Amino acid sequence: MDIESKKFIIRYVAIYIRKSRAENMEDLEKHRMVLIDLCKRNNFKYVEYLEVGTSDSIDMRPKICKLLNEVEEGVYDAVCVVEYDRLGRGDLGEQDRIKKAFQKSNTFIITPDKIFDLNDDVDDTYADFKGFFARQEYKMITKRLRQGKKIGARRGQWTNGIPPFPYVYQTYKNKVNKKGLVVDDDKLSIYRDMLEQALKGIDPKKIAENINQRGILTIKGNYWSNVTIQRLLVDETHLGKIISNKTQGDAHKNKRPNAKPYKIIPQCDWVIVENCHEPVKTQEEHDRILTLIHQRNSVPVAGRKQKHALTGLIKCAKCGHNLTFNMTEEKVFVKPCWFIDAFGKKCGNKGISVDILEKFSIDEIKKYNDNYLISFDSEDAEKAEIMQELILEKEITLQKHKRALELVNDAYELGDYTRHEWLLRKEKWQKSIEQLKSEIYELKRQYRSTDKITKEERQKKLSAFLDSITAVTENAQRNDLYRTIINGIIYLRERDTIEIKIDFK
């Protein structure tokens, strides 16, 4: 293309290069060379803008945002691109935003084949056609990519981006899993160490600190955090599964204007493919970790700071609320229960010195240990029966709610409800059904987890606790020890009578 006189006076230009979905970095370099050659032939002074991103939204591409701001200010005579649609393939609003920036400043758009003057009616119309077809092409490409990702996931292929630690994609040394995941043996021991710590009841924050102190970084080269550790521990990919269709829409902080709202898909609609790659944990370990995290999350945030050996473990026998501490220079006291009911009546459970409460608690644990082998079967059977009854009760309620939803749909078909009323009632019952399904799933998981704990394992934990509790002086470590064997201490004090019940794991 020869740019001579006519109406074009072009000296200072910007080169904009963007990598699209189907291209690699080599394609990007080819485009760069084409545009640099164009500038050199025409003796342009140029500045390069390189964008590695595939979003159609301008706001998600920082380089084009900066370029458009400078175009509006009249910094450049023209912008060079390999194709007009490289500037953007967004919706009509996004394309109009690009056009107005160039029209306002009388800035040209140069491709190897043509110069666009968007203040010229012919060029403006031609640009509209180019933008329309580019948008249709982009929508078709994204549709095919989504379909390909869904089909790949259903075939057991990995389509979810960077594999979770300790997996790598396709190959590791002599191991090969075409379009799937393989275990990085060097990282496996680190992952198993995290898992073993979690199974002992150690907090994800402490696990992260331990890993960071060893100089081990995440896949992206960052320090580990409690959030990263917890996500890794609950990830079902480590069971050898690939799960897709869990969410819908865009949860990104800076989402596109036309993005669908983020929505969590009900678990019954997930696509779960088993035995896709080598598992690195068992289902029993996974269930146990979920139970421990659930128990920990039920403790108030202040109760997780482990300021005392019994922090977060004491519950009121009257109202079930967690009890807090009052610390002086000499002693620590459990405060009287703070709860006041809807009628203004105080709970009335009195406070106590923590030293006295802990002595009572250790005595109860010793009694439990002495009678453990005798009481184990009856106690475990009782817990299992209670949980099974609760699951059955929830399942009966679930069937009732499903029937209610069917009646609502039938009533709408008969004309008893307007469409607005039907949608409101339908949403109400659907939410209730999904909530019950989640509760049943959680109860069944807890039941499986409890059922897998053997007598020997519990006896071992009790012995380890009693051997260590008097020797350990650090409050945080003592708190960790208590959490290995108990869920909480149910405390009641009326006048001079003290009653304690230990909720053992």
C-alpha positions as CSV (number, residue, x, y, z in Angstrom):
1,M,0.0,0.0,0.0
2,D,1.4,3.4,-1.0
3,I,0.4,6.3,1.1
4,E,1.0,9.5,-0.9
5,S,-0.4,13.0,-0.6
6,K,-4.1,12.9,-1.3
7,K,-5.9,13.9,1.8
8,F,-3.7,11.8,4.1
9,I,-1.0,13.6,6.1
10,I,0.4,10.8,8.3
11,R,3.6,11.0,10.2
12,Y,3.1,9.7,13.8
13,V,1.2,6.4,14.3
14,A,0.5,3.7,16.9
15,I,0.8,0.0,16.0
16,Y,-1.8,-2.1,17.8
17,I,-1.2,-5.9,17.8
18,R,-3.6,-8.2,19.6
19,K,-3.4,-12.0,20.0
20,S,-6.8,-13.7,19.2
21,R,-8.0,-17.1,20.6
22,A,-6.8,-19.2,17.7
23,E,-3.3,-17.7,17.5
24,N,0.0,-18.2,19.3
25,M,2.9,-15.9,20.0
26,E,4.5,-16.6,16.6
27,D,1.4,-15.2,14.9
28,L,1.7,-12.1,17.0
29,E,5.3,-11.6,15.9
30,K,4.3,-12.1,12.2
31,H,1.7,-9.3,12.6
32,R,4.2,-7.1,14.3
33,M,6.7,-7.5,11.4
34,V,4.0,-6.7,8.8
35,L,3.1,-3.5,10.5
36,I,6.6,-2.4,11.2
37,D,7.5,-3.0,7.6
38,L,4.4,-0.9,6.6
39,C,5.7,2.0,8.9
40,K,9.2,1.8,7.5
41,R,8.1,1.9,3.9
42,N,6.0,5.0,4.6
43,N,8.6,6.6,6.9
44,F,6.1,6.6,9.9
45,K,7.3,7.2,13.4
46,Y,5.6,4.6,15.5
47,V,4.8,3.4,19.1
48,E,3.8,-0.2,19.7
49,Y,0.8,-1.5,21.7
50,L,0.9,-5.2,22.3
51,E,-2.2,-6.9,23.8
52,V,-2.2,-10.6,24.8
53,G,-5.8,-11.2,25.7
54,T,-8.9,-12.7,24.1
55,S,-11.8,-10.7,25.7
56,D,-14.2,-8.9,23.3
57,S,-14.8,-6.3,25.9
58,I,-12.7,-3.1,25.7
59,D,-12.7,-2.6,29.5
60,M,-11.0,-6.0,29.9
61,R,-8.2,-5.0,27.6
62,P,-6.0,-2.3,29.2
63,K,-3.9,-1.6,26.1
64,I,-6.8,-0.7,23.9
65,C,-8.3,1.5,26.7
66,K,-5.0,3.5,26.9
67,L,-4.8,3.7,23.1
68,L,-8.4,5.0,22.7
69,N,-7.8,7.7,25.4
70,E,-4.7,8.9,23.5
71,V,-6.5,8.7,20.1
72,E,-9.3,11.0,21.6
73,E,-6.6,13.4,22.7
74,G,-5.2,13.5,19.1
75,V,-1.8,12.1,20.0
76,Y,-1.5,10.1,16.7
77,D,-2.3,10.7,13.1
78,A,-3.3,7.1,12.6
79,V,-3.4,3.6,14.2
80,C,-2.0,0.6,12.3
81,V,-3.6,-2.8,12.6
82,V,-3.4,-6.0,10.4
83,E,-7.3,-6.1,10.2
84,Y,-9.9,-3.6,11.1
85,D,-11.6,-6.0,13.6
86,R,-8.3,-6.2,15.7
87,L,-9.5,-3.1,17.4
88,G,-12.5,-4.8,18.7
89,R,-15.2,-7.4,18.0
90,G,-17.6,-6.4,20.8
91,D,-21.3,-5.5,20.6
92,L,-22.6,-2.4,18.8
93,G,-22.0,-0.2,21.9
94,E,-18.3,-1.2,22.0
95,Q,-17.9,-0.7,18.2
96,D,-19.5,2.7,18.4
97,R,-17.2,3.7,21.2
98,I,-14.2,2.9,19.0
99,K,-15.6,4.8,16.0
100,K,-16.4,7.9,18.0
101,A,-12.8,8.1,19.4
102,F,-11.4,8.1,15.8
103,Q,-14.1,10.4,14.4
104,K,-13.7,12.9,17.2
105,S,-9.9,13.3,16.7
106,N,-9.9,12.8,12.8
107,T,-7.5,9.9,13.4
108,F,-7.2,7.3,10.6
109,I,-7.1,3.5,10.8
110,I,-4.5,1.9,8.5
111,T,-4.4,-1.8,7.5
112,P,-2.1,-3.3,4.9
113,D,-4.9,-3.0,2.3
114,K,-6.8,0.2,3.2
115,I,-6.9,3.5,5.0
116,F,-10.1,4.1,6.9
117,D,-11.3,7.7,7.4
118,L,-14.3,7.2,9.6
119,N,-15.5,10.8,9.0
120,D,-16.0,9.7,5.3
121,D,-19.5,8.2,4.8
122,V,-18.2,5.4,2.5
123,D,-15.5,4.3,4.9
124,D,-17.8,4.6,7.8
125,T,-20.3,2.3,6.2
126,Y,-17.6,-0.1,5.1
127,A,-16.3,-0.2,8.7
128,D,-19.8,-1.0,9.9
129,F,-20.0,-4.0,7.6
130,K,-16.5,-5.2,8.7
131,G,-17.5,-4.8,12.4
132,F,-20.8,-6.7,11.9
133,F,-19.2,-9.7,10.2
134,A,-16.3,-9.7,12.7
135,R,-18.8,-9.8,15.6
136,Q,-20.7,-12.7,14.0
137,E,-17.5,-14.6,13.5
138,Y,-16.5,-14.0,17.1
139,K,-19.8,-15.3,18.4
140,M,-19.5,-18.4,16.3
141,I,-15.9,-19.0,17.5
142,T,-16.9,-18.6,21.2
143,K,-19.9,-20.9,20.7
144,R,-17.7,-23.6,19.2
145,L,-15.2,-23.2,22.0
146,R,-17.9,-23.6,24.7
147,Q,-19.3,-26.6,23.0
148,G,-15.8,-28.1,22.6
149,K,-15.0,-27.5,26.3
150,K,-18.3,-29.2,27.3
151,I,-17.7,-32.2,25.0
152,G,-14.1,-32.5,26.1
153,A,-15.1,-32.5,29.8
154,R,-17.7,-35.2,29.2
155,R,-15.0,-37.3,27.6
156,G,-12.8,-36.9,30.6
157,Q,-10.4,-34.4,29.0
158,W,-9.0,-31.5,31.0
159,T,-10.5,-28.2,29.8
160,N,-10.3,-26.1,32.9
161,G,-7.1,-24.2,32.4
162,I,-4.0,-24.6,34.7
163,P,-4.1,-28.0,36.4
164,P,-4.3,-28.0,40.2
165,F,-1.2,-28.8,42.3
166,P,0.3,-31.5,42.1
167,Y,-0.9,-32.3,38.5
168,V,0.5,-31.3,35.2
169,Y,-1.0,-31.4,31.7
170,Q,-0.5,-34.6,29.6
171,T,3.1,-35.6,30.3
172,Y,5.5,-36.0,33.2
173,K,8.7,-37.9,32.6
174,N,7.6,-41.3,31.4
175,K,3.9,-40.8,32.3
176,V,1.4,-39.7,29.5
177,N,-2.3,-39.0,29.6
178,K,-3.4,-37.6,26.2
179,K,-5.5,-34.4,26.8
180,G,-5.6,-35.2,30.5
181,L,-3.7,-34.8,33.8
182,V,-0.7,-36.7,35.2
183,V,0.8,-36.5,38.7
184,D,4.0,-34.6,39.2
185,D,5.8,-37.0,41.6
186,D,8.1,-34.2,42.9
187,K,5.0,-32.2,44.0
188,L,3.0,-35.2,45.2
189,S,4.9,-35.6,48.5
190,I,4.2,-31.9,49.3
191,Y,0.5,-32.3,48.5
192,R,0.3,-35.4,50.7
193,D,2.0,-33.5,53.5
194,M,-0.7,-30.7,53.3
195,L,-3.4,-33.4,53.3
196,E,-2.0,-35.2,56.4
197,Q,-1.8,-31.9,58.3
198,A,-5.4,-31.1,57.4
199,L,-6.5,-34.6,58.5
200,K,-4.9,-33.9,61.9
201,G,-7.2,-30.8,62.2
202,I,-4.5,-28.2,61.5
203,D,-5.8,-24.9,60.2
204,P,-5.2,-24.1,56.5
205,K,-3.5,-20.9,57.6
206,K,-0.9,-22.8,59.6
207,I,-0.5,-25.3,56.8
208,A,0.2,-22.4,54.4
209,E,2.8,-20.9,56.9
210,N,4.5,-24.3,57.2
211,I,4.8,-24.7,53.4
212,N,6.0,-21.1,52.9
213,Q,8.7,-21.6,55.5
214,R,10.0,-24.5,53.5
215,G,10.4,-22.2,50.5
216,I,7.8,-23.9,48.4
217,L,5.7,-21.7,46.1
218,T,2.4,-22.2,44.2
219,I,2.3,-23.1,40.5
220,K,2.1,-19.3,39.7
221,G,5.2,-18.6,41.9
222,N,3.3,-17.0,44.8
223,Y,3.3,-17.7,48.5
224,W,0.6,-20.1,49.8
225,S,-2.4,-18.6,51.6
226,N,-5.2,-20.2,53.8
227,V,-7.6,-19.6,50.9
228,T,-5.3,-21.4,48.4
229,I,-4.8,-24.3,50.7
230,Q,-8.5,-24.7,51.5
231,R,-9.4,-24.6,47.8
232,L,-6.8,-27.3,47.1
233,L,-8.0,-29.5,49.9
234,V,-11.6,-29.5,48.8
235,D,-10.9,-29.8,45.1
236,E,-12.5,-33.1,43.8
237,T,-10.1,-33.2,40.8
238,H,-7.7,-34.9,43.3
239,L,-10.2,-37.8,43.4
240,G,-9.5,-38.6,39.8
241,K,-12.7,-36.8,38.7
242,I,-13.4,-34.0,36.2
243,I,-16.5,-31.9,37.2
244,S,-18.0,-29.3,34.8
245,N,-21.2,-27.3,34.6
246,K,-20.9,-26.1,38.2
247,T,-21.5,-22.4,37.4
248,Q,-23.0,-20.2,34.8
249,G,-22.3,-16.5,33.9
250,D,-19.5,-14.2,34.8
251,A,-18.3,-13.7,38.4
252,H,-15.4,-11.4,37.4
253,K,-15.0,-8.2,39.3
254,N,-14.8,-6.2,36.0
255,K,-17.3,-8.2,34.0
256,R,-18.4,-7.3,30.5
257,P,-21.6,-5.1,30.2
258,N,-23.5,-7.9,28.4
259,A,-22.3,-10.7,30.6
260,K,-24.8,-13.1,32.1
261,P,-25.3,-12.9,35.9
262,Y,-23.2,-15.4,37.9
263,K,-25.2,-18.4,39.0
264,I,-24.3,-21.6,40.8
265,I,-25.7,-24.7,39.1
266,P,-27.5,-27.2,41.4
267,Q,-25.3,-30.2,42.2
268,C,-27.7,-32.6,40.5
269,D,-27.0,-30.9,37.2
270,W,-23.2,-31.1,37.4
271,V,-21.4,-33.2,34.9
272,I,-19.1,-35.6,36.8
273,V,-16.8,-37.9,34.9
274,E,-15.0,-40.5,37.1
275,N,-11.6,-42.2,36.7
276,C,-10.1,-39.5,34.4
277,H,-6.6,-39.5,35.9
278,E,-4.6,-40.9,38.8
279,P,-6.2,-39.9,42.2
280,V,-4.0,-38.5,44.9
281,K,-6.5,-38.8,47.8
282,T,-9.2,-41.2,48.8
283,Q,-13.0,-40.4,49.1
284,E,-12.7,-41.1,52.8
285,E,-9.9,-38.5,53.2
286,H,-11.9,-36.0,51.2
287,D,-15.1,-36.5,53.2
288,R,-13.1,-36.2,56.5
289,I,-11.5,-32.9,55.4
290,L,-14.9,-31.5,54.4
291,T,-16.3,-32.4,57.8
292,L,-13.3,-30.8,59.6
293,I,-13.7,-27.6,57.6
294,H,-17.4,-27.5,58.2
295,Q,-16.8,-27.9,62.0
296,R,-14.2,-25.2,61.9
297,N,-16.4,-22.7,60.0
298,S,-19.2,-23.2,62.6
299,V,-16.8,-21.6,65.2
300,P,-17.0,-17.8,65.4
301,V,-14.0,-15.9,63.8
302,A,-12.9,-14.6,67.2
303,G,-12.9,-18.2,68.5
304,R,-10.4,-19.3,65.9
305,K,-7.6,-17.1,67.2
306,Q,-6.6,-19.7,69.8
307,K,-5.9,-17.2,72.6
308,H,-6.6,-20.0,75.1
309,A,-6.6,-23.8,75.1
310,L,-10.4,-24.0,75.1
311,T,-11.0,-21.1,72.7
312,G,-14.0,-21.8,70.4
313,L,-14.9,-25.0,72.1
314,I,-17.2,-24.1,75.0
315,K,-20.9,-24.1,74.3
316,C,-23.8,-23.1,76.5
317,A,-25.9,-26.2,77.5
318,K,-29.0,-24.0,77.9
319,C,-29.1,-22.1,74.5
320,G,-26.3,-23.6,72.4
321,H,-24.4,-20.4,71.9
322,N,-20.6,-20.2,72.0
323,L,-19.3,-18.8,75.2
324,T,-16.5,-16.2,75.4
325,F,-13.6,-15.3,77.8
326,N,-12.7,-12.6,80.1
327,M,-8.9,-12.4,80.6
328,T,-7.2,-10.7,83.5
329,E,-3.5,-10.6,84.3
330,E,-3.9,-13.5,86.7
331,K,-6.7,-15.7,85.5
332,V,-9.0,-16.4,82.5
333,F,-12.8,-16.8,83.1
334,V,-15.6,-18.1,80.9
335,K,-18.1,-15.2,80.8
336,P,-21.8,-15.8,81.8
337,C,-23.8,-16.6,78.7
338,W,-24.7,-13.3,76.9
339,F,-27.8,-14.6,75.0
340,I,-31.1,-12.8,75.5
341,D,-34.2,-14.4,73.9
342,A,-36.9,-12.6,71.9
343,F,-38.8,-11.9,75.2
344,G,-35.9,-10.2,76.8
345,K,-35.1,-13.1,79.1
346,K,-31.4,-13.8,79.8
347,C,-30.0,-17.3,79.4
348,G,-28.7,-17.3,83.0
349,N,-25.8,-19.8,82.5
350,K,-23.1,-18.6,85.0
351,G,-19.4,-18.2,84.3
352,I,-16.5,-20.2,85.6
353,S,-12.7,-20.1,85.9
354,V,-11.2,-21.7,82.8
355,D,-8.7,-23.7,84.9
356,I,-11.5,-25.4,86.8
357,L,-13.5,-26.0,83.6
358,E,-10.4,-27.5,81.9
359,K,-9.7,-29.8,84.9
360,F,-13.3,-31.1,84.7
361,S,-13.0,-31.6,81.0
362,I,-9.7,-33.6,81.2
363,D,-11.2,-35.8,83.9
364,E,-14.2,-36.5,81.6
365,I,-11.9,-37.3,78.7
366,K,-9.9,-39.7,81.0
367,K,-13.1,-41.5,82.0
368,Y,-14.2,-41.7,78.4
369,N,-10.8,-43.2,77.5
370,D,-10.9,-45.8,80.4
371,N,-14.4,-47.0,79.3
372,Y,-13.7,-46.4,75.6
373,L,-13.7,-50.0,74.2
374,I,-17.0,-50.8,76.1
375,S,-18.8,-47.6,75.2
376,F,-17.6,-47.3,71.6
377,D,-20.1,-49.6,69.8
378,S,-23.2,-48.4,71.6
379,E,-22.3,-44.7,71.3
380,D,-21.3,-45.0,67.7
381,A,-24.5,-46.9,66.9
382,E,-26.5,-44.2,68.6
383,K,-24.8,-41.4,66.6
384,A,-25.3,-43.3,63.3
385,E,-29.0,-43.9,64.1
386,I,-29.6,-40.2,64.9
387,M,-27.9,-39.2,61.6
388,Q,-29.9,-41.7,59.6
389,E,-33.1,-40.5,61.1
390,L,-32.2,-36.9,60.2
391,I,-31.3,-37.9,56.6
392,L,-34.6,-39.8,56.3
393,E,-36.6,-36.8,57.7
394,K,-34.9,-34.4,55.2
395,E,-35.6,-36.8,52.3
396,I,-39.3,-37.0,53.2
397,T,-39.4,-33.2,53.3
398,L,-37.7,-33.1,49.9
399,Q,-40.3,-35.2,48.3
400,K,-43.1,-33.0,49.8
401,H,-41.4,-29.9,48.4
402,K,-41.0,-31.6,45.0
403,R,-44.7,-32.4,45.0
404,A,-45.5,-28.8,46.0
405,L,-43.5,-27.6,42.9
406,E,-45.5,-29.9,40.7
407,L,-48.8,-28.5,42.0
408,V,-47.6,-25.0,41.4
409,N,-46.8,-25.9,37.8
410,D,-50.2,-27.7,37.4
411,A,-52.0,-24.7,38.8
412,Y,-50.3,-22.3,36.3
413,E,-51.3,-24.6,33.4
414,L,-54.9,-24.5,34.7
415,G,-54.8,-20.7,34.8
416,D,-55.0,-20.3,38.6
417,Y,-51.8,-18.2,38.6
418,T,-50.6,-15.3,36.5
419,R,-47.1,-15.8,35.0
420,H,-45.6,-13.4,37.6
421,E,-47.2,-15.3,40.5
422,W,-46.1,-18.6,39.0
423,L,-42.5,-17.5,38.6
424,L,-42.3,-16.3,42.2
425,R,-43.8,-19.5,43.7
426,K,-41.7,-21.7,41.4
427,E,-38.5,-19.9,42.4
428,K,-39.4,-20.3,46.1
429,W,-39.9,-24.1,45.9
430,Q,-36.9,-24.6,43.6
431,K,-34.6,-22.8,46.1
432,S,-36.0,-24.9,49.0
433,I,-35.5,-28.1,47.0
434,E,-31.9,-27.2,46.2
435,Q,-31.2,-26.3,49.8
436,L,-32.6,-29.6,51.0
437,K,-30.5,-31.5,48.4
438,S,-27.4,-29.7,49.7
439,E,-28.2,-30.5,53.3
440,I,-28.9,-34.2,52.5
441,Y,-25.6,-34.4,50.6
442,E,-23.7,-32.9,53.5
443,L,-25.3,-35.2,56.1
444,K,-24.6,-38.3,54.0
445,R,-21.0,-37.2,53.6
446,Q,-20.6,-36.7,57.3
447,Y,-22.2,-40.1,57.9
448,R,-19.7,-41.8,55.6
449,S,-16.8,-39.9,57.2
450,T,-17.9,-40.9,60.7
451,D,-18.5,-44.4,59.7
452,K,-14.9,-44.8,58.4
453,I,-13.2,-43.9,61.7
454,T,-12.1,-47.1,63.4
455,K,-11.8,-47.9,67.1
456,E,-8.0,-48.0,66.7
457,E,-7.8,-44.6,65.2
458,R,-10.0,-43.0,67.9
459,Q,-8.1,-44.8,70.6
460,K,-4.8,-43.6,69.2
461,K,-6.0,-40.0,69.1
462,L,-7.2,-40.2,72.7
463,S,-3.9,-41.7,73.9
464,A,-1.9,-39.0,72.0
465,F,-4.0,-36.3,73.6
466,L,-3.6,-37.5,77.2
467,D,0.1,-38.0,76.7
468,S,0.6,-34.5,75.4
469,I,-1.9,-32.2,77.0
470,T,-0.1,-31.7,80.3
471,A,3.3,-31.3,78.6
472,V,2.3,-28.7,76.0
473,T,2.2,-25.1,77.3
474,E,1.5,-23.1,74.2
475,N,-2.2,-22.2,74.0
476,A,-2.5,-22.6,70.2
477,Q,-0.9,-26.1,70.4
478,R,-3.2,-27.1,73.3
479,N,-6.2,-25.9,71.3
480,D,-5.1,-28.0,68.3
481,L,-4.8,-31.0,70.6
482,Y,-8.4,-30.6,71.9
483,R,-9.7,-30.3,68.4
484,T,-8.2,-33.7,67.4
485,I,-10.7,-35.5,69.7
486,I,-13.6,-33.2,70.5
487,N,-16.1,-30.9,68.7
488,G,-17.0,-29.0,71.8
489,I,-17.6,-28.8,75.6
490,I,-21.2,-28.5,76.6
491,Y,-21.2,-26.5,79.9
492,L,-23.9,-25.7,82.4
493,R,-23.6,-24.1,85.9
494,E,-26.6,-23.6,88.1
495,R,-25.8,-22.4,91.7
496,D,-22.9,-24.7,92.8
497,T,-23.7,-27.5,90.4
498,I,-21.4,-27.9,87.4
499,E,-22.3,-30.2,84.5
500,I,-20.1,-30.9,81.6
501,K,-20.7,-33.0,78.5
502,I,-18.0,-33.6,76.0
503,D,-19.0,-33.8,72.3
504,F,-16.4,-36.3,71.0
505,K,-15.5,-36.6,67.4
